[in-house]
């Protein structure tokens, strides 16, 4: 008799899950313009290049520099110095921004920031790029225009004697903002231009692969098109209000939240979907991919964590750890879990709560 072997359903009755849900919670569609724009920004995030793709030296993500989802001026934080952004970019659909730096001391590190802003059409993007550069340029009378040889339509400027270069480049319906800063003030203008162009060389082909949601369908955009969020433990309303909603990605966008500085896990793990909620859930296209994720992402002997007891009754692999506590740090623990095509990461301060949370996460995946 032909056919594939069917994985027997595990017995979940003995799992200690506390008050955590063990049935999928489906999130549906956005339902309003603000949530829809936010979700579109997340979708775009998977197609915004990471600076370390152009230069591996940019291996440290800088927090507090904006977004990552951009809906208005405040989401760009200190990266935009003028106060006309919301007026010039009034037609902004959504955007994504992040900053990465070299591992040097903050006072000498180089930083590379990139933002991609999406508009209804190409003429709007062209007008916005010119307007934002004009207002950046005139903010300081010492600024001077800069030509990017490979991107002659780009608008760029710098202040002689200051190792910083900002540029706005329109590409179809998008405006790409790139800002280079050398805190040691040693990089010369030709090198800043080269670094900016190397990032644009990678960014533009990515944007050609992105498929924006049609404007008339935006407010009904699916929040969980791959069904991955329904398999993660949901954030509490208080956490979501403070840190943002649970999010679903397929690639690059997730790195802003999960603390990696390489895309290796996407290819080796055959990643098809990522949920960032109360727990992190990564789906692979195969069990072999999930095993590769397990080998890549679980702690090893060189980390600052020590093994602790793991919950029982879980089919696959599960290991738990307590982070080594330094002065002024709070104790924290976590578990990593592999089952079927899934790899998950679960955080919890108290061991009993951590075990219950991990067991509930397993139940969601095993059903």
Backbone torsions as a table, in degrees:
resi	resn	phi	psi	omega
1	UNK	NA	126.5	-178.2
2	UNK	-84.1	160.2	177.8
3	UNK	140.8	166.3	-179.7
4	UNK	-94.0	149.7	177.3
5	UNK	-67.0	136.3	179.9
6	UNK	-98.0	127.8	179.0
7	UNK	-69.1	121.8	-179.0
8	UNK	-64.6	143.8	178.7
9	UNK	-68.6	128.9	-179.3
10	UNK	-73.2	155.4	175.3
11	UNK	-84.9	113.9	-176.7
12	UNK	-100.2	1.8	-172.0
13	UNK	-65.9	-25.5	-177.1
14	UNK	-90.3	1.1	-178.3
15	UNK	-74.4	138.4	176.0
16	UNK	-97.9	103.8	-172.8
17	UNK	-112.3	1.3	-179.6
18	UNK	58.9	-134.3	-180.0
19	UNK	-99.0	11.7	-178.4
20	UNK	-78.1	145.1	-179.2
21	UNK	-70.4	148.2	176.6
22	UNK	-124.2	6.4	174.5
23	UNK	-112.5	140.9	-179.4
24	UNK	-57.4	141.3	176.7
25	UNK	-113.6	111.6	-175.9
26	UNK	-86.8	134.0	-172.0
27	UNK	-98.6	-16.1	173.3
28	UNK	73.1	-141.8	-176.1
29	UNK	-107.7	170.5	-174.7
30	UNK	-62.7	-54.7	176.3
31	UNK	87.8	-21.3	175.2
32	UNK	-145.9	163.0	-171.2
33	UNK	-63.3	-41.8	-177.2
34	UNK	-63.4	-47.8	179.4
35	UNK	-64.9	-36.4	179.6
36	UNK	-65.6	-44.5	178.1
37	UNK	-63.0	-39.9	179.1
38	UNK	-61.7	-45.6	-179.9
39	UNK	-63.9	-39.2	178.4
40	UNK	-64.5	-35.6	175.0
41	UNK	-63.0	-39.0	176.3
42	UNK	-64.3	-43.3	177.9
43	UNK	-58.6	-43.7	179.3
44	UNK	-62.9	-33.4	-177.6
45	UNK	-56.8	-28.7	177.9
46	UNK	-70.5	-10.3	-177.0
47	UNK	-119.6	19.0	175.8
48	UNK	-105.3	121.9	-173.7
49	UNK	-62.7	148.3	174.9
50	UNK	-97.4	132.5	-175.9
51	UNK	-52.2	-31.1	-179.3
52	UNK	-70.8	-12.2	174.4
53	UNK	-70.7	-28.2	176.4
54	UNK	-88.1	-34.3	-179.1
55	UNK	-150.9	112.0	-177.2
56	UNK	-58.6	-14.6	-179.7
57	UNK	-65.2	-24.1	179.1
58	UNK	-84.5	77.3	-171.1
59	UNK	-109.2	2.6	-177.4
60	UNK	-120.2	118.2	177.9
61	UNK	-74.7	134.6	180.0
62	UNK	-98.0	121.7	179.8
63	UNK	-90.3	158.5	176.5
64	UNK	81.1	17.6	179.7
65	UNK	-112.0	14.7	174.3
66	UNK	127.8	159.7	170.5
67	UNK	49.3	-134.0	14.1
68	UNK	-75.1	-29.2	176.3
69	UNK	-75.3	135.0	-179.4
70	UNK	-112.3	118.0	174.9
71	UNK	-116.0	-18.7	179.7
72	UNK	-163.9	-174.1	-175.1
73	UNK	-56.3	-42.1	-174.7
74	UNK	-63.7	-25.0	179.7
75	UNK	-73.4	-14.0	175.5
76	UNK	-90.8	-12.3	177.7
77	UNK	44.7	-130.8	-171.5
78	UNK	-75.5	-5.9	-178.2
79	UNK	-71.2	-23.9	177.2
80	UNK	-112.4	120.2	-173.2
81	UNK	-93.6	-20.5	-179.4
82	UNK	-87.4	165.0	-176.2
83	UNK	-108.4	19.5	-178.0
84	UNK	-105.9	6.6	-173.8
85	UNK	-55.5	-50.5	-175.5
86	UNK	-63.9	-31.0	178.1
87	UNK	-74.3	-48.2	-177.8
88	UNK	-67.1	-40.5	-176.7
89	UNK	-101.5	37.5	-176.3
90	UNK	-61.2	-25.3	-178.1
91	UNK	-92.2	12.9	-179.3
92	UNK	-57.0	126.3	172.3
93	UNK	-79.8	-57.0	178.3
94	UNK	-171.5	166.0	177.6
95	UNK	-152.6	178.9	179.6
96	UNK	-144.7	137.4	-177.8
97	UNK	-141.9	144.2	170.3
98	UNK	-157.0	161.0	180.0
99	UNK	-129.2	133.9	175.8
100	UNK	-127.4	151.8	-175.5
101	UNK	-134.2	164.2	172.0
102	UNK	-74.4	167.9	-174.9
103	UNK	-82.6	6.9	179.1
104	UNK	-66.4	172.0	173.6
105	UNK	-58.8	142.2	-177.7
106	UNK	-51.1	-29.5	-178.6
107	UNK	-76.9	-13.4	-179.8
108	UNK	-124.2	-1.4	-175.5
109	UNK	-71.7	154.2	169.3
110	UNK	-95.0	140.9	179.6
111	UNK	-125.3	139.5	176.6
112	UNK	-126.2	121.1	178.9
113	UNK	-112.6	143.7	175.3
114	UNK	-141.3	136.4	174.1
115	UNK	-131.5	139.4	172.5
116	UNK	-117.1	122.6	-179.1
117	UNK	-112.5	131.7	-176.4
118	UNK	-110.0	136.1	-177.6
119	UNK	-125.4	171.1	-175.8
120	UNK	-63.1	-29.5	-176.4
121	UNK	-158.3	171.2	-177.2
122	UNK	-66.5	-42.6	178.2
123	UNK	-58.8	-38.3	177.7
124	UNK	-64.3	-43.9	180.0
125	UNK	-61.1	-41.2	179.5
126	UNK	-63.2	-43.6	179.7
127	UNK	-64.6	-41.7	-178.7
128	UNK	-66.2	-43.0	179.9
129	UNK	-58.3	-44.7	179.1
130	UNK	-65.7	-40.3	-178.5
131	UNK	-67.9	-41.8	-179.6
132	UNK	-68.7	-39.2	177.1
133	UNK	-66.0	-41.0	179.6
134	UNK	-58.3	-45.6	-177.2
135	UNK	-73.3	-33.1	173.2
136	UNK	-64.9	-44.7	-174.6
137	UNK	-65.1	-41.5	-176.0
138	UNK	-83.8	-7.1	179.8
139	UNK	-62.9	-34.7	178.7
140	UNK	-127.7	122.0	-175.5
141	UNK	-68.7	-11.7	177.8
142	UNK	-84.8	-8.4	179.7
143	UNK	-63.7	149.2	178.4
144	UNK	-131.5	143.6	179.1
145	UNK	-68.8	150.1	179.8
146	UNK	-130.9	137.0	177.4
147	UNK	-97.0	131.0	171.2
148	UNK	-96.6	107.5	-173.2
149	UNK	-55.1	-38.9	-178.1
150	UNK	-80.4	-13.1	-178.4
151	UNK	-135.4	72.5	-173.4
152	UNK	-63.5	-18.8	178.9
153	UNK	-87.7	-5.6	179.0
154	UNK	-70.8	151.6	177.1
155	UNK	-112.6	118.4	-174.7
156	UNK	-138.5	158.1	179.1
157	UNK	-154.9	158.8	172.3
158	UNK	-149.2	169.1	175.3
159	UNK	-112.8	114.1	-177.3
160	UNK	-50.4	133.1	-178.8
161	UNK	92.1	-7.0	178.7
162	UNK	-118.7	122.5	-176.1
163	UNK	-79.7	70.6	179.6
164	UNK	-148.8	135.2	-179.6
165	UNK	-135.5	127.6	177.0
166	UNK	-117.0	144.5	-179.1
167	UNK	-148.1	148.5	174.5
168	UNK	-124.6	121.9	-176.0
169	UNK	-128.3	119.0	177.6
170	UNK	-84.8	142.7	-179.5
171	UNK	-148.1	106.3	-174.2
172	UNK	55.2	-125.5	-178.6
173	UNK	-87.8	7.6	-173.8
174	UNK	-109.1	151.5	167.7
175	UNK	-119.3	124.1	-179.2
176	UNK	-106.0	119.5	177.6
177	UNK	-102.5	127.3	176.2
178	UNK	-127.0	131.2	177.6
179	UNK	-131.8	125.0	176.5
180	UNK	-108.8	133.3	176.4
181	UNK	-133.5	130.6	172.5
182	UNK	-113.4	106.6	-176.6
183	UNK	-68.2	-16.9	174.6
184	UNK	-84.5	-10.5	177.7
185	UNK	61.7	34.3	-176.9
186	UNK	-106.3	-19.2	-175.3
187	UNK	-75.6	132.2	-179.4
188	UNK	-86.3	170.6	-174.7
189	UNK	-61.4	-46.8	180.0
190	UNK	-57.3	-37.7	179.6
191	UNK	-70.4	-36.6	177.0
192	UNK	-64.4	-39.8	176.6
193	UNK	-62.8	-45.4	-179.6
194	UNK	-59.8	-44.0	-178.6
195	UNK	-66.1	-39.1	178.2
196	UNK	-64.0	-45.7	-179.4
197	UNK	-65.6	-34.8	179.5
198	UNK	-64.4	-32.6	177.4
199	UNK	-73.9	-42.4	177.8
200	UNK	-63.5	-33.9	178.7
201	UNK	-59.5	-33.2	178.9
202	UNK	-87.3	-32.1	-174.3
203	UNK	-72.0	-43.4	-172.9
204	UNK	-61.9	-44.4	177.2
205	UNK	-63.3	-31.8	177.1
206	UNK	-63.7	-41.5	-179.4
207	UNK	-65.5	-30.5	178.4
208	UNK	-67.8	-17.8	179.3
209	UNK	-91.4	-15.8	-176.7
210	UNK	-78.4	138.4	178.1
211	UNK	-113.9	101.5	180.0
212	UNK	-63.3	150.5	174.2
213	UNK	-71.3	129.7	177.4
214	UNK	-54.8	142.0	-174.2
215	UNK	-57.1	-37.1	-177.5
216	UNK	-77.3	-5.1	178.5
217	UNK	-112.8	-1.5	-169.9
218	UNK	-60.7	-44.9	-175.1
219	UNK	-69.6	-12.7	176.0
220	UNK	-106.0	21.0	-179.2
221	UNK	-61.9	139.7	177.8
222	UNK	-72.0	129.4	177.7
223	UNK	-80.3	-19.8	-176.2
224	UNK	-141.6	65.5	-172.7
225	UNK	-63.5	-24.7	-179.0
226	UNK	-98.6	2.8	179.2
227	UNK	66.3	25.1	-177.3
228	UNK	-90.0	-34.1	179.5
229	UNK	-64.8	-32.3	-179.2
230	UNK	-67.3	-14.3	-179.6
231	UNK	-101.5	3.5	176.7
232	UNK	-108.6	153.1	174.0
233	UNK	-67.8	130.9	-175.5
234	UNK	-75.0	151.4	172.3
235	UNK	-67.9	148.4	171.6
236	UNK	-69.2	159.4	179.9
237	UNK	-60.7	-35.9	-179.7
238	UNK	-66.6	-43.2	179.9
239	UNK	-67.3	-42.6	179.6
240	UNK	-61.6	-39.3	179.6
241	UNK	-66.0	-35.1	-177.0
242	UNK	-83.4	-39.3	-171.1
243	UNK	-114.1	-4.6	-178.5
244	UNK	105.0	164.0	-175.9
245	UNK	-73.5	166.1	170.9
246	UNK	-61.2	148.5	-171.7
247	UNK	-133.6	151.0	177.1
248	UNK	-123.2	134.7	-179.7
249	UNK	-136.2	171.1	173.5
250	UNK	-122.4	-3.9	-176.5
251	UNK	-172.8	-119.2	-169.4
252	UNK	-50.8	-40.0	-174.0
253	UNK	-57.0	-29.4	-176.6
254	UNK	-69.3	-23.7	-175.6
255	UNK	-64.5	-22.7	178.6
256	UNK	-62.9	-21.9	-172.5
257	UNK	-113.1	-21.2	-171.1
258	UNK	-107.3	6.3	166.8
259	UNK	74.4	25.3	176.6
260	UNK	-101.1	157.2	178.4
261	UNK	-127.6	32.0	178.5
262	UNK	-153.9	150.0	175.1
263	UNK	-95.2	8.3	-176.6
264	UNK	-55.0	-38.3	-175.2
265	UNK	-64.9	-27.0	-178.6
266	UNK	-66.1	-45.7	-178.3
267	UNK	-77.5	-50.8	-177.3
268	UNK	-64.8	-34.2	-179.5
269	UNK	-88.4	0.8	-179.3
270	UNK	48.5	48.5	-172.4
271	UNK	-71.3	132.9	177.4
272	UNK	-115.1	-22.7	-178.9
273	UNK	-162.4	148.6	-178.6
274	UNK	-136.5	129.3	174.6
275	UNK	-109.2	131.4	175.8
276	UNK	-118.3	99.0	-176.6
277	UNK	-134.6	-139.7	172.4
278	UNK	-63.2	-30.7	173.2
279	UNK	-122.3	161.5	173.8
280	UNK	-101.3	125.9	178.7
281	UNK	-124.4	125.9	178.8
282	UNK	-118.3	124.4	178.2
283	UNK	-100.3	132.0	174.7
284	UNK	-101.2	162.9	177.0
285	UNK	-79.2	-9.3	-178.3
286	UNK	-153.4	162.6	175.5
287	UNK	-66.5	-31.5	178.0
288	UNK	-65.6	-37.7	176.8
289	UNK	-63.8	-40.8	177.9
290	UNK	-64.0	-37.1	177.0
291	UNK	-65.8	-37.2	177.2
292	UNK	-65.1	-39.8	176.0
293	UNK	-61.0	-41.6	178.9
294	UNK	-57.8	-45.2	-178.5
295	UNK	-70.1	-34.2	-177.7
296	UNK	-78.1	-38.1	-166.4
297	UNK	-106.7	-14.7	177.1
298	UNK	-75.0	149.7	-179.2
299	UNK	-63.6	154.4	173.6
300	UNK	-124.3	-171.0	-173.4
301	UNK	-66.1	-16.3	-175.9
302	UNK	-90.1	-3.8	-177.1
303	UNK	-84.1	169.7	179.8
304	UNK	-93.3	43.5	-179.8
305	UNK	-133.5	150.2	177.6
306	UNK	-121.4	141.5	-176.9
307	UNK	-64.0	145.0	172.1
308	UNK	-133.4	174.0	-177.9
309	UNK	-62.2	144.8	178.9
310	UNK	-108.6	155.8	176.9
311	UNK	-66.5	154.8	-179.2
312	UNK	-100.7	168.9	175.5
313	UNK	84.7	16.7	-177.1
314	UNK	-108.7	127.9	179.6
315	UNK	-90.0	119.9	-178.8
316	UNK	131.0	-120.2	175.9
317	UNK	-143.0	138.7	176.3
318	UNK	-146.4	133.2	176.2
319	UNK	-138.6	144.0	-178.6
320	UNK	-125.5	153.7	-173.3
321	UNK	-145.7	151.4	170.6
322	UNK	-113.5	129.7	178.5
323	UNK	-71.5	140.8	176.9
324	UNK	-68.3	128.7	-171.7
325	UNK	-95.0	125.9	172.5
326	UNK	-99.4	170.5	-179.4
327	UNK	-57.3	138.4	179.5
328	UNK	73.7	5.7	176.4
329	UNK	-102.9	146.8	176.0
330	UNK	-86.9	146.2	175.7
331	UNK	-61.2	141.6	176.9
332	UNK	-149.1	148.0	-178.7
333	UNK	-136.0	161.7	179.3
334	UNK	-156.4	159.4	174.2
335	UNK	-125.0	148.0	169.1
336	UNK	-115.3	141.9	-172.2
337	UNK	-137.0	135.8	172.7
338	UNK	-126.8	127.1	175.4
339	UNK	-150.9	129.8	-177.8
340	UNK	57.5	-123.8	-179.3
341	UNK	-96.6	15.5	-172.1
342	UNK	-119.2	143.7	167.9
343	UNK	-123.2	135.4	-179.9
344	UNK	-134.7	156.6	175.8
345	UNK	-127.2	128.6	-175.2
346	UNK	-126.4	129.0	178.5
347	UNK	-104.4	148.8	175.4
348	UNK	-173.2	132.7	-177.1
349	UNK	-75.5	-44.9	-178.8
350	UNK	-92.6	136.9	-173.8
351	UNK	-61.1	-44.2	-179.5
352	UNK	-62.1	-43.8	178.9
353	UNK	-64.6	-40.9	178.8
354	UNK	-60.6	-44.0	179.5
355	UNK	-65.1	-41.9	179.0
356	UNK	-64.0	-42.7	-179.3
357	UNK	-64.4	-42.4	179.3
358	UNK	-66.0	-40.5	178.3
359	UNK	-64.3	-41.5	178.3
360	UNK	-65.4	-39.8	177.2
361	UNK	-62.0	-41.4	176.9
362	UNK	-62.2	-42.2	179.7
363	UNK	-60.3	-39.1	178.7
364	UNK	-62.8	-37.8	-177.8
365	UNK	-80.7	-28.2	-173.2
366	UNK	-85.1	-15.9	-176.1
367	UNK	-70.3	NA	NA
